[in-house]
Structure formats: C-alpha cells, structure tokens
C-alpha cells in the first residue's frame, strides 16, 4: 500500500489547483482521475480558449443555498492572483465582454500551466483510476481501494465535479462519497444549459436556427442581457444559459427582443415616418427577416399585408408588448448532456468555508463543482475552482 499525505479524487480545475498548492507546502500528493486524461473540461471550455476568470468577481455571481459560503475562499484567492499566475507562465490573454478573460491561443495553455505547477510541486497523477472503496482508518486517515492496488492518505479531497457533460467523464461519484459520510445532498439539476421546447416555439426556433440577437431575458426577478441563439431544439446563447440556472420547470420566461427600447414608442414613430409600409418591412432590419416572418404569422397575421398606418392602435400595443415582453414556456432543458455546470450538490452546511473540510469527518475535503456553489457564465466557475482548491490546498 502506497502512502501519501493527500489524495485528491478528480483531475479537473479544482483538483489540480489544490494538488500543487498542497505540494508547494511539502505535502506528498496523489491525484486520481477515472478518465484517460485529466482536464478535459478545461480543454473544451470557452470554445477551446478557456474563459479562466473574470475581472469582476463578487458573491452575487454565485448561486448557493448559503450565499455567504463562497465569500471566504474568493477573498483569499482572487482573480488578480490567478491572473498573476497566468502572466508568470507567459500566457497571453484578452478580455471579451463583461470582464471575461480568455486565452489568446488555446485552453491547452491553462492546462499546461497547471501540469507544470503540479510537476514542480512533485504531484503524482494517475488516470483510469476507478476507486471501489473508501475506508476511514482507526489510526486516522483513509484507505482507497482500486482494482489492483490501494493507497493510504491523511487527507482526502473530493474534487470529482458534477454531472454535467458525461461524455467527458462526469459522474456522481463525489455525491456517493458525500452520502457515505452522511452528508446532505441538495437536489441537483443542470445549469447554464440551453432551453428546449415542444410547442410552436420549437418550430419557430428550427426555422430561425443559427440566428443570434441581443436580448434581455428574465425569470423570477433575475434578468440577463446578452445574445440569444435559436437552435433546432430551442434557444441557447449566453442570455439563455444564464437564465437557465434560475428557471424552474413549468415557468414562463420573458424575452425582451428590443432591450433598451420602448417598442410602443418605436412602432408609433414608424407609423408616423413610414405610414404606407408593412410592419414586417420596418422590423426586418432590426430583428431579421426570418424572425419577423415567424412573429407575424403567430401574432399579427391578420394585418400582415396592411400598411402600418391602418393597423389599429390596440393591435400595435399588443405587438409592442410582445416585442418587449415575449412570454415563452420551455418544455425543459437539454440536461446534463450539454450543461456547463451542475446546480446544488453537497450541502455547504457540512463544510468549513475557510478550509473546505467536512465538519463531521476530519481530513475529508470537498472542493469545486461537487459543492452547492455555482457561478454565472463568464469565468466564475473557474474562479471558484481555483479559490476552493487553494483554500483546501493550504490546509490539507
């Protein structure tokens, strides 16, 4: 049986960061990952460019049943410290919208940085490692049994992620460990995920598939402005993904197709300036010809060939309300297959916000996505991975 100070289950962002942080303190560290290669989600993130953090990190960018839990870790390892590390490794990057930072070249740069830090800290990484049993030892620490070998450690860190994108090796193993040790699990659902529809909206989305436009979307008092993308199955894009984390099945979502504009004022102005024009001709340059045709068919087909001056004021008001507050009810989401994150998870009431250690089981730590902390789209989940990994890495 091989003995280590620290064993980390999961070779993703949080696990690797925790590994070299602990290794830099002189701890012997082993990372065990069930897949054939670590860091797969890092590689595919940000369209292959890795949105590794955000310039504006606040607790308000995170969802949790305990909104205060993330504050301590995010303060002790912030975005500026990670940017510093990126610059030390001479990785060039750029800012996109809303403070999002991406690699200039490739996500591989971030993964290489993590590998290089792990190598320098003496971290051992083993892939294709399927753990069959975890036991607490009477003398302290844990024994992990694998198919043909076993390991012992003083500290065990669960960084196995959530259920999102199972094709990249995601599993519920971290939740099984939590249950083994009697920790409460909050109901998990897919987050940052496209919406699907089974009604007329599906037909509308299919006919406008590939169209992207700037909108504001709202549900349950939360609003996000950004691009909406029509797909063959429904709607995606940053605004829709953000909203999905706050939506509950059966609820309507509101889409403002003209954010920052009062649609009624716009239509009345067009009525004055272009009285003989058809409404579809006036709206097409703003919303696209295809979408306007779809909306016309559904909402004002009776007046499709009527000059705007002849359309009754009440009908224009109805159309304006639709444009500023388009009500859609998704049938669901695309689920974990395409979700970027898993909402909820291990109840943070069981975990120290300072160290990430389980309060009821000394030496057991949970970090990253497996916990009930989920960031918004835009680099926030990576920053939580770095921060929670650092917090545990300084105490294991």
C-alpha positions as CSV (number, residue, x, y, z in Angstrom):
1,X,0.0,0.0,0.0
2,X,1.4,3.4,-1.0
3,X,1.1,6.2,1.5
4,X,0.5,9.9,0.7
5,X,-0.2,12.9,2.8
6,X,-3.0,14.0,0.4
7,X,-5.1,12.1,-2.2
8,X,-7.3,14.2,-4.5
9,X,-10.1,12.5,-6.3
10,X,-10.6,14.3,-9.7
11,X,-8.1,15.9,-12.0
12,X,-10.1,18.9,-13.1
13,X,-9.5,22.6,-12.4
14,X,-10.1,22.5,-8.7
15,X,-8.3,19.2,-8.1
16,X,-5.1,20.2,-10.0
17,X,-5.0,23.6,-8.3
18,X,-5.4,22.0,-4.9
19,X,-2.8,19.4,-5.7
20,X,0.1,21.8,-6.5
21,X,-1.0,24.2,-3.7
22,X,-0.6,21.3,-1.2
23,X,2.6,20.1,-2.9
24,X,4.2,23.5,-2.6
25,X,3.7,23.1,1.2
26,X,5.8,20.0,1.1
27,X,2.9,17.5,1.2
28,X,3.1,14.3,-0.9
29,X,0.1,14.5,-3.2
30,X,-1.6,11.9,-5.5
31,X,-4.3,12.9,-8.0
32,X,-6.6,10.0,-9.0
33,X,-8.8,10.5,-12.1
34,X,-11.2,8.0,-13.6
35,X,-10.9,9.2,-17.2
36,X,-8.0,8.5,-19.6
37,X,-6.9,12.2,-19.5
38,X,-7.2,14.9,-16.8
39,X,-8.5,18.4,-17.5
40,X,-10.9,17.5,-20.4
41,X,-13.4,20.2,-19.4
42,X,-10.7,22.8,-19.2
43,X,-9.7,21.9,-22.8
44,X,-13.2,22.3,-24.2
45,X,-14.1,25.4,-22.2
46,X,-14.6,28.8,-23.8
47,X,-14.8,27.3,-27.2
48,X,-11.2,26.0,-26.8
49,X,-9.9,29.2,-25.4
50,X,-10.8,28.8,-21.7
51,X,-12.6,31.6,-20.0
52,X,-10.4,31.2,-17.0
53,X,-11.7,34.0,-14.7
54,X,-13.5,37.4,-14.7
55,X,-12.3,40.8,-13.8
56,X,-15.4,41.4,-11.7
57,X,-15.9,38.6,-9.1
58,X,-18.5,39.1,-6.4
59,X,-20.5,36.7,-4.3
60,X,-23.6,37.9,-6.2
61,X,-22.2,36.0,-9.2
62,X,-22.8,32.7,-7.4
63,X,-25.8,30.6,-6.6
64,X,-26.0,28.6,-3.4
65,X,-28.4,27.8,-0.6
66,X,-25.8,29.5,1.6
67,X,-24.8,32.6,-0.4
68,X,-22.2,33.6,2.2
69,X,-20.3,30.3,1.9
70,X,-18.2,31.3,-1.1
71,X,-17.0,34.7,0.3
72,X,-14.1,33.5,2.4
73,X,-12.4,31.4,-0.4
74,X,-13.0,34.0,-3.1
75,X,-11.3,36.7,-0.9
76,X,-8.3,34.6,-0.1
77,X,-7.6,33.6,-3.6
78,X,-9.0,36.2,-6.0
79,X,-9.0,36.8,-9.8
80,X,-5.9,39.0,-9.6
81,X,-3.8,36.3,-8.0
82,X,-4.8,33.9,-10.8
83,X,-4.1,36.5,-13.5
84,X,-0.7,36.9,-11.8
85,X,-0.1,33.2,-12.2
86,X,-1.2,33.2,-15.8
87,X,1.2,36.1,-16.5
88,X,4.1,34.3,-14.7
89,X,3.6,31.5,-17.2
90,X,3.7,34.0,-20.1
91,X,0.2,33.0,-21.2
92,X,-1.3,35.8,-23.4
93,X,-5.0,36.6,-22.9
94,X,-7.7,39.1,-23.8
95,X,-10.9,40.4,-22.3
96,X,-14.1,39.8,-24.1
97,X,-17.5,41.3,-22.9
98,X,-18.3,41.7,-19.2
99,X,-14.8,41.2,-17.9
100,X,-14.4,37.7,-19.3
101,X,-10.8,36.7,-19.7
102,X,-9.8,34.1,-22.4
103,X,-6.5,32.7,-23.6
104,X,-5.3,34.2,-26.9
105,X,-4.2,30.8,-28.1
106,X,-5.7,27.8,-26.5
107,X,-7.1,26.2,-23.4
108,X,-4.1,23.9,-23.5
109,X,-2.1,26.8,-22.2
110,X,-4.0,26.8,-18.9
111,X,-3.8,23.0,-18.6
112,X,-0.1,23.1,-19.3
113,X,0.3,25.7,-16.6
114,X,-1.5,23.5,-14.0
115,X,0.6,20.5,-15.1
116,X,3.8,22.5,-14.8
117,X,2.9,23.7,-11.3
118,X,2.0,20.1,-10.3
119,X,5.3,18.7,-11.7
120,X,7.3,21.4,-9.9
121,X,5.5,20.5,-6.7
122,X,6.1,16.8,-7.0
123,X,2.4,15.9,-7.6
124,X,1.7,12.3,-8.9
125,X,-1.2,12.0,-11.3
126,X,-2.8,8.7,-12.1
127,X,-5.5,8.3,-14.7
128,X,-8.0,5.4,-15.4
129,X,-8.3,5.1,-11.6
130,X,-11.6,3.6,-10.6
131,X,-12.0,3.6,-6.8
132,X,-14.0,0.7,-5.4
133,X,-14.0,1.5,-1.7
134,X,-13.0,4.3,0.7
135,X,-12.5,3.4,4.4
136,X,-11.7,5.5,7.4
137,X,-8.8,4.0,9.4
138,X,-8.9,3.7,13.1
139,X,-5.4,5.3,13.4
140,X,-6.6,8.2,11.2
141,X,-6.7,8.9,7.5
142,X,-8.3,6.9,4.7
143,X,-7.6,3.8,2.6
144,X,-8.7,3.8,-1.0
145,X,-9.1,0.5,-2.8
146,X,-8.7,0.3,-6.6
147,X,-8.8,-2.8,-8.8
148,X,-5.2,-3.9,-8.3
149,X,-3.8,-1.6,-5.7
150,X,-4.6,0.5,-2.7
151,X,-3.5,3.8,-1.2
152,X,-3.5,5.4,2.2
153,X,-3.7,9.2,2.9
154,X,-4.0,11.5,5.9
155,X,-6.2,14.0,3.9
156,X,-8.7,13.1,1.2
157,X,-10.0,15.8,-1.2
158,X,-13.1,15.2,-3.3
159,X,-12.8,17.3,-6.5
160,X,-14.8,15.0,-8.8
161,X,-17.0,17.7,-10.3
162,X,-20.7,17.4,-11.1
163,X,-22.9,15.6,-13.5
164,X,-22.6,17.9,-16.5
165,X,-21.2,16.6,-19.8
166,X,-21.0,12.9,-19.0
167,X,-19.1,12.3,-22.3
168,X,-16.1,14.0,-20.7
169,X,-16.2,11.6,-17.7
170,X,-18.6,13.4,-15.4
171,X,-20.2,11.1,-12.8
172,X,-21.9,11.3,-9.5
173,X,-19.0,9.7,-7.6
174,X,-18.4,12.7,-5.4
175,X,-22.0,12.7,-4.3
176,X,-21.7,9.0,-3.4
177,X,-18.8,9.8,-1.2
178,X,-20.8,12.5,0.5
179,X,-23.6,10.1,1.2
180,X,-21.2,7.5,2.5
181,X,-20.1,10.0,5.2
182,X,-23.7,11.1,5.9
183,X,-23.7,14.5,4.3
184,X,-26.8,16.1,3.0
185,X,-27.2,16.4,-0.8
186,X,-29.3,19.2,-2.3
187,X,-31.4,18.2,-5.4
188,X,-29.1,18.5,-8.4
189,X,-30.2,19.9,-11.8
190,X,-28.4,21.0,-15.0
191,X,-27.3,24.7,-15.1
192,X,-26.0,27.0,-17.8
193,X,-27.9,24.9,-20.3
194,X,-30.0,25.6,-23.4
195,X,-33.8,25.6,-23.2
196,X,-35.9,23.1,-25.2
197,X,-39.5,23.5,-26.5
198,X,-42.1,21.0,-27.7
199,X,-44.7,23.5,-28.9
200,X,-44.8,26.1,-31.7
201,X,-41.7,27.7,-30.3
202,X,-39.7,24.6,-31.4
203,X,-41.0,25.2,-35.0
204,X,-40.1,28.9,-34.7
205,X,-36.6,28.0,-33.4
206,X,-36.0,25.5,-36.1
207,X,-36.9,27.9,-38.9
208,X,-34.6,30.5,-37.4
209,X,-31.8,28.2,-36.3
210,X,-28.5,29.9,-36.2
211,X,-29.9,33.4,-35.8
212,X,-28.4,35.3,-32.9
213,X,-29.6,38.6,-31.5
214,X,-29.1,40.8,-28.5
215,X,-32.0,40.4,-26.0
216,X,-32.8,40.7,-22.3
217,X,-34.2,37.6,-20.6
218,X,-35.9,37.4,-17.3
219,X,-37.4,34.9,-14.8
220,X,-38.0,35.0,-11.1
221,X,-36.7,38.6,-10.7
222,X,-33.4,37.8,-12.4
223,X,-32.6,39.4,-15.7
224,X,-29.6,38.9,-18.1
225,X,-28.8,40.8,-21.2
226,X,-26.8,39.1,-24.0
227,X,-27.1,37.1,-27.1
228,X,-29.9,34.7,-27.7
229,X,-29.2,31.9,-30.2
230,X,-32.0,30.0,-31.9
231,X,-31.3,26.3,-32.3
232,X,-33.0,23.2,-33.8
233,X,-34.3,22.3,-30.4
234,X,-34.9,25.6,-28.7
235,X,-32.9,28.6,-27.6
236,X,-29.3,28.9,-26.4
237,X,-26.7,31.7,-26.2
238,X,-25.3,33.5,-23.1
239,X,-28.5,35.1,-22.0
240,X,-30.5,31.8,-22.1
241,X,-27.7,29.9,-20.4
242,X,-27.5,32.4,-17.6
243,X,-31.3,32.3,-17.1
244,X,-31.5,28.5,-17.1
245,X,-29.8,28.5,-13.6
246,X,-32.8,30.4,-12.2
247,X,-35.7,28.8,-14.1
248,X,-37.9,26.0,-12.7
249,X,-39.9,23.6,-14.8
250,X,-43.3,24.9,-15.9
251,X,-42.4,28.6,-15.5
252,X,-42.6,31.1,-18.3
253,X,-39.6,33.2,-19.3
254,X,-39.7,36.7,-20.6
255,X,-37.7,37.8,-23.6
256,X,-37.3,41.4,-24.5
257,X,-36.4,41.4,-28.2
258,X,-35.7,45.2,-28.1
259,X,-33.7,45.8,-24.9
260,X,-33.2,49.4,-24.1
261,X,-36.1,50.4,-26.4
262,X,-39.7,51.1,-25.8
263,X,-41.4,49.0,-28.5
264,X,-44.6,51.1,-28.4
265,X,-42.7,54.4,-29.0
266,X,-40.8,52.7,-31.8
267,X,-43.9,51.4,-33.6
268,X,-45.7,54.7,-33.3
269,X,-42.7,56.5,-34.6
270,X,-42.5,54.1,-37.6
271,X,-46.2,54.6,-38.1
272,X,-45.7,58.4,-38.5
273,X,-42.5,58.2,-40.6
274,X,-43.5,55.3,-42.8
275,X,-47.3,55.1,-42.9
276,X,-47.6,53.1,-46.1
277,X,-45.0,50.5,-45.2
278,X,-45.8,47.0,-44.0
279,X,-44.8,46.2,-40.4
280,X,-42.6,43.3,-41.4
281,X,-40.6,45.5,-43.8
282,X,-39.9,48.0,-40.9
283,X,-39.0,45.4,-38.3
284,X,-36.9,43.1,-40.6
285,X,-33.7,45.3,-40.4
286,X,-34.0,45.3,-36.6
287,X,-34.9,41.7,-35.8
288,X,-34.1,39.8,-39.1
289,X,-36.5,38.9,-41.9
290,X,-37.0,35.3,-40.8
291,X,-37.8,36.0,-37.2
292,X,-40.2,38.8,-38.1
293,X,-42.0,36.5,-40.5
294,X,-42.4,33.9,-37.7
295,X,-43.7,36.5,-35.3
296,X,-46.0,38.0,-37.9
297,X,-47.5,34.5,-38.6
298,X,-48.2,33.9,-34.9
299,X,-49.1,37.4,-33.6
300,X,-50.4,39.7,-36.3
301,X,-51.1,37.5,-39.3
302,X,-54.4,39.3,-39.9
303,X,-52.6,42.5,-40.6
304,X,-49.6,41.0,-42.5
305,X,-50.4,42.9,-45.7
306,X,-51.9,46.0,-44.0
307,X,-50.0,49.3,-44.1
308,X,-48.8,50.2,-40.6
309,X,-51.0,53.4,-40.6
310,X,-54.1,51.1,-41.0
311,X,-53.2,48.8,-38.1
312,X,-55.4,49.8,-35.1
313,X,-53.6,51.3,-32.1
314,X,-54.7,48.4,-29.8
315,X,-53.1,45.9,-32.2
316,X,-49.8,47.9,-32.3
317,X,-49.9,48.0,-28.5
318,X,-50.3,44.2,-28.4
319,X,-47.4,43.8,-30.8
320,X,-45.2,46.2,-28.8
321,X,-46.0,44.2,-25.6
322,X,-44.9,41.0,-27.4
323,X,-41.7,42.6,-28.6
324,X,-40.7,43.9,-25.1
325,X,-42.1,41.0,-23.1
326,X,-42.3,37.9,-25.2
327,X,-43.6,35.1,-23.0
328,X,-42.2,31.6,-23.6
329,X,-42.6,28.4,-21.6
330,X,-39.8,25.9,-22.2
331,X,-40.7,22.2,-22.0
332,X,-37.3,21.6,-20.4
333,X,-33.6,22.0,-21.0
334,X,-31.0,19.9,-22.8
335,X,-30.0,18.5,-19.5
336,X,-26.6,17.3,-18.3
337,X,-25.6,16.3,-21.9
338,X,-24.7,19.9,-22.7
339,X,-24.9,21.7,-19.3
340,X,-21.8,23.6,-18.3
341,X,-22.5,23.1,-14.6
342,X,-24.5,21.1,-12.1
343,X,-26.6,23.2,-9.7
344,X,-26.6,22.4,-6.0
345,X,-24.8,19.3,-4.7
346,X,-23.1,18.8,-1.3
347,X,-24.8,20.9,1.3
348,X,-22.3,23.6,2.4
349,X,-23.7,23.5,6.0
350,X,-21.4,20.4,6.4
351,X,-18.3,22.1,5.1
352,X,-15.9,24.8,6.6
353,X,-16.0,27.8,4.4
354,X,-12.4,28.5,5.4
355,X,-10.8,25.2,4.8
356,X,-13.3,23.2,2.8
357,X,-13.0,20.4,5.4
358,X,-16.0,18.3,6.3
359,X,-17.1,19.3,9.8
360,X,-18.1,15.8,10.8
361,X,-15.2,13.9,9.3
362,X,-11.7,15.2,9.9
363,X,-9.4,15.0,6.9
364,X,-12.2,14.9,4.3
365,X,-12.5,17.9,2.0
366,X,-14.9,18.9,-0.8
367,X,-14.0,21.5,-3.5
368,X,-15.2,22.8,-6.8
369,X,-18.4,21.9,-8.6
370,X,-19.4,19.0,-6.3
371,X,-20.3,21.6,-3.7
372,X,-23.5,23.7,-3.7
373,X,-21.8,26.7,-5.2
374,X,-22.5,27.5,-8.9
375,X,-21.2,30.5,-10.8
376,X,-22.7,32.5,-13.6
377,X,-21.4,32.1,-17.1
378,X,-18.2,34.1,-17.7
379,X,-15.3,32.6,-15.8
380,X,-16.9,32.5,-12.4
381,X,-16.9,28.7,-12.1
382,X,-13.2,28.5,-12.9
383,X,-12.5,31.2,-10.3
384,X,-14.5,29.1,-7.7
385,X,-12.4,26.1,-8.7
386,X,-9.1,28.0,-8.2
387,X,-10.3,29.6,-4.9
388,X,-11.8,26.4,-3.3
389,X,-8.8,24.4,-4.5
390,X,-6.4,26.9,-2.9
391,X,-8.5,27.0,0.3
392,X,-8.2,23.2,0.8
393,X,-4.7,23.1,-0.5
394,X,-3.4,25.4,2.2
395,X,-4.9,23.2,5.0
396,X,-4.7,19.6,3.9
